[in-house]
């Protein structure tokens, strides 16, 4: 949405719109933050909607004073959602906009409608939130705990309706494409694009050491449209998705244009040759198609770092755990402004060159070593694939990352892996606490 005037200046509150006076997001003022959590829970459990910050209520109506630049700077989607995850189950994934309406800045928090399970408050906060409570928007346009039988019936009806809407979307897809949300032609077209990109990747890769391992990550909308996005939009998508948590973004963009360029039907980055960091072989490649397909392939950092050393080949536990979250974060940011929440997105996470490799660590605090139980992989290729709605991908970055970790650990014969360490690494990375 580019024009927020009709939301910001609607002039009345409703079940899907709540006005708040100007404020900053300050987690040291936990009560104020939890009051916003309560409103977000209530709006999501009703019909979804918006929280607009910068509107004052007076005896004669509403005044649209907006917020200051300093106040606007304190609001960040990632920070807000991290705080929300402590109090909401299932997680709610909001999105913050900062529109300039008639010369005044406002904060708009977009709150998605719950998909098929109402959100429950999972922690107490005195005089604001109660554990296990379900909050909804009342007929008086207030956020309150669900108590009356009529409110219970309403939320049950909304749950049924939401699931019916999902089912209806499936039926529409069947009528349009045949059985399944992906038709054979969709699969075939994406497979054709992937095969062509892989061929180009192989042609660009000058590394001759066949024992090297690679990480290949692919995601795309399930329905195929070769001209879904124009080149200008692809550039915007890639820029928004290029987020750096550890010193190197999952989707590297060359500002000078020496590594990143427009191709016939997409956008591409290729870095190869000798790494300026390690002096060893390096390969980093991605291509974003107008169909919305993103293909990435990287030489494992473990092999880049250890290419000229003797010893056991490893998959770095820390780096791998965090990379799964970087991949899913990239997915959510790549499509966030351009894909509907109900659209299905397929993610493929593939590790190649794994046979004989051990689960190990390059963490300088641990020292480079093989994990004590010596978990080894006996297959060359590990491929994890999942299809979820975009709303589902956005709502559970950490949990989806751990699904990939568990899948890969099992292929390293680590069937009883404790995922708590991976979770800690991922959360610390996302919160930039590394």
N, C-alpha and C positions, 0 to 999 in steps of 0.2 A: 504494500500500500504506500503510495507516494504522498497523498493528501490526507492528513489526519484531522482536518478541521471538523468534519462531521462527527468524529469521535470526541475530540478534545472539547469542542464547544457545543455538544449536544444540548446542554442546558438542564439536564435532569439525570438523576441516578436511576439505575434499574438493576435487574438481577445480573445483567452482564456488564455493568459499568459502575465503577466506584470512584469517586473523586477524593483526593487527599491534598492537604495543604503542602506547600513547599517544604522539603526536608532533604537531608543527606542520608546516604546509606552508611551507617556507622555501627559495625558489629559490636562495639563496646557498649552501645545502648541496646542491649539484647531485647528489652521489652518492646521497644519501637519496632525492631526487626520482626519479632514474633507476632506483633499485631498485623504486620503486612502478610506474614505467613498465614495467619488465620483468614484474612480476606482472600488470599490466593486459593487456599483450600476450598473456601465457600464458593468462589466463582467457578473453579474447576469442577466441583461436584454438582453444579447447577447446569449451566449451558456453555461454560467457557466465557471469555470476554476480556475486559481491559480494566486495569487500574491506572488512573491518570493522576500524576503528582504535579502539583502546581496550581490547583484550583481551590479557592477558599469559598466556604459557604457563609453567607450573611443573611440577615433577616429579609432582605429584598431579593435574594437569589444567589447566584454564583458569580465570583469575580475571577478572572483568568490572569493571575499575576505571573504564572510560570515559575521557573527555578533559575538560579544563578548558574553561571558556567562552572563554578566550583562545586555546587551541589550536583550538577549533571555529571561531573567527572567522577563522583563517588559511586555511581551506579554502573555495574558491569554484569552482563548476563551470567558469566561463569561464576562469579562470586555469589550472586543471588541464588543460583541453582545449587551451588555447594551447600549454602546455608539451609535451603529448603530441604535437601536430601536428609538432613538430620531430623526433620520433623514430619516428613510425608512418606506414606507407604500406600501404593507404589509411588516412586519419585514423580515429581511434576517438573517438566522442563519448560520454563517460561522463556520469553525473549523480550529484551529491552530495546525500545526505540526512543530516540531523542529528537522528535520533530520540532522544527521551527515553524510555528503557526503565527502568521501575521506579525513576525518580528520578535516573537517571544518563544523561549525554549520550554518544552514540557518533557516530563518523563512518562512514557507509556509502557506499562508492563503487560505484554500479551500473555494471556493465560489460556492454555488449551483445555477443551472439554475432556473429562475423563473418557478413556476409550471403552473399557468394558467392566472395570472394577472401580468403585468409588475410592477416593483417597482418604486414608485414615491418619489421624494425628498419632504419631508414635512416641512423642515425648511431652512431658508436662512443662509448662512455664507458668509460674504463679499468676493467677488472676487473668491469664490470657488464653493459654492452651491447656487442654486436658488429654492425657494419653488415652488412646482408643476411641476418642470422639470423632464423629463425622460432622463436618461443618458445611452448611449450605447457605444460600441467599434466601432470606425470608420475603414474604409479601411486602414488608416494609422496607425492602432493599437494605437490610442489615445482614451482617455475617454472624450466624448463630449456630449453636450445636443442634444437631438433629435430635428432637425429642418426641414430638407429637406423632401419632399414628399416621396422620395425613402426610406429614413430611416423609415418613418411612415409605408410604405408598408411592409418593412422587419420585423418590430416588430409585425405587425398584422399577417403576415405569420407565424412568430415564435410562436405567441400565439395560432394560429389554429393548428400548428404542435404539440405543447406541449399537447394541449387538445386531439388531435388525438392519440398521443402516449399513453396518459392515457386510452383512449377508447380502443386502441389496446391491452393494458395490460389486460383490463377487458375481451375482447373477448378471449384472450389466456387462461385466467383463466376459462372462460366458457367452452372452448374446452377441457381443461384439467380436470376440475372438474364437469362440469355441471353448471346450473344457479347459480349465486352468487359466490363471491370470496371465500366464505367459504362453503364447501360442508357439507351436514348433517353429514358425517363421521368425518370431522374436528371438528365440534361442539360437536359431541358425544364423540370423543376421549378426547378433552379438558375437557368436563363435567366429564368424568370418572376420569381423573387425579385430578380435583378439588374435587370431592367427596371423593377420597381416602385421599387427603391431609387434608381435613376438618375432616375426621374421626380420623386421626393421631393427628391433633390439639386438638380435643376434648379429646382424650385419655391422652394427655400431660397436659391438663389444670386441675389444682387441685382446682381452685376457686369454692366455693360452693354457693356463693351469686348469685342467679339467676337474681337479679335485675341489675347486672352490664351491662354496655354497651361495645360494641366492635367495632373496626374499621377493616374492611377487604378490602384490596386493591389487585386486581389481574390484571396483564396484560400479553398478549401473542401475538405472530404473528398469523395472521388469518389462515394461512395454517398450517396443523399439520404435523410435522416430528419428530418422537420420538427420533431420534439421530441427531438432528440439530447441537448440540454443544457437544464436549467432556468435561470430568470433568475438565481438565486443563483450558479450555476456560471459563467454568462456574466460576471458581475461579477468573480469570482475570476480567470477567464481573462484578461479585459482588464487587470486590475490587474497580473498577473504579466507580461503582454506589454508593458506600458507602461514601456519602458526608455529612458533618456535618455543619448545619447552626445555630442550637440552643443549642448545647451541647449534642445532642444525634442524631446520623444519622438515617434517615428513614430506611436504611438497615444496621443493626448493624452486624459487623464482630468481632468475638473474636480472637484476635491475639494469645492468648495462646492456642486456640483450645479447651477450656473447654466448650464453648457453641456452637461453629460452627464446623460442621463435614461433611465429605462426606458420602452420603447414596448410596443406590443401583443404582439409576438413577438420581442423583442430588446432591444438596448441601443444607445444612439446618442449621438454628440457632434456638435455643429454650432457653428462659430465663423464669423461673417461680419461684413461691414461695413468699418470703417476700422481698419487695423492700428495698435495703440498704439506699435509700434516704428518703422514707416516713415511713417505717416500716409497710406498708400495703401490700395487695395482689398485685402481679405483674405478667403480662403475656405478652411475646413478642415472636412471632414465625414467621419464614418465610421459604419457601422452593422454590428453583430454580431448575427446571427440565431441562433435556437435550433437551426437546422439545422447550425450550425458555420460558416456562410458569413460572411466578413468582407469588407466593401466599404469602400474608402477613396478619397476624392477631395480633392485639394488644388490650389489655385492655385499655379503655379510660383513659387517664391521669387524667381526671376530677374525675373518680371513684376511681382510685388508690389514689389520693390525699385526697379525701373526704370520703373514705370507712368507717372510724370510727367516722364520724361526722353525726349529724342529719341535716335534712334540705332538700331543694329542689334539686333534681338531675338536672344537667345542661349539656349543650354542650357549651364548652368554645368558644366564638366567635373568639378570637384572635388565639388560638391554632388550631382550625379547619381551619380557613382561610389559615394559613401558612402551615398546613399539606397538603392541596391540592396541593400547589406548590412544596412541598418536594416530593410528590408522582410522579408528572409529571416530575420533574427534575430527579428523580431516573429512570423513564422510559426512558428518552432520553439518559441518561448516560449508562444505562444497555445495550442498543442495539446500541449505537452510532458507535462503531467500527465493528459491526458484522451484521448489517441489512441494506439493501438497502433503499434509501429514498422513493422509490415507494411502498415498502411493507406495507400492512395494519397491524396496531396494534390495538387490542381491550383493553380498560381499563375499569375495573369495580371498582367503589368506593362504598362500602356498609357500612352503619351504622346500628348496631343492638342494641336493647334495648332502643329505643327512646321514646316509648309510655309514656306520662306523663312528659317527660323531657322538660325543658325550655331552651331557648337560654340565655346564661349568660356570665360572664366574670371572669377569674381568674387573670387578669392583675393587678399586685400590685399597679400600678398607678391609676387604677380605683377602686380597692377594689373588693372583690368577691360579685357580686350582679346579680340579674336578670335584663335583659334589661328593660327599663321603660315600654315598651308596653306589656311586659309579653307574649312573643311569645312561644307557647307551641306546642309540637308535639303530635298528636293523633294516630299515627301508630307506630308499633314496628320496622319495617324494612324500611330503605330508601336505594334504590339502583339506582345509576347513572351509565349508561353504554354508551360508545361512541367508534366508530371505525373511525380511521383516518390514513392517510399515516404517515409513520415515519417522513417525511419532515414536515408535518403539525403539528405533536406533537412538534417537535423541534422548529418550527418557532414561536410558540405562547404560551409559558409556562404560562405567566400571564393571558392571555385571557382564555385559557382552564381551568385554576384554578378558574377563576371567573364564568365560566359556571357551575362548580360543586357547588360553593358557592350559586349561584342563585337558582339552583335546590333544594338544601337542605333547604335554607331559606324559600322557598315556602312551603316545607313540614312542616315547623314550623309555618305556617300561617303568614309568614312575606312576603307578596306578593309585598310590595312596598319598599323592602330593598334597601338602598343606598349602592352600591358596592364600592364606592370611599374609604371607610375606609378599606375594605378588600384589595383593590388594593394597598393602601399605606402600609399596613402591609406586603403584599407579596413582593412588590418591595424593601422595606427596608430590609427584610430578605435576599432576593437574592443578594442585594448589601452589605450585612453584616453591616447594619447600626443600628441594634437593640441595 
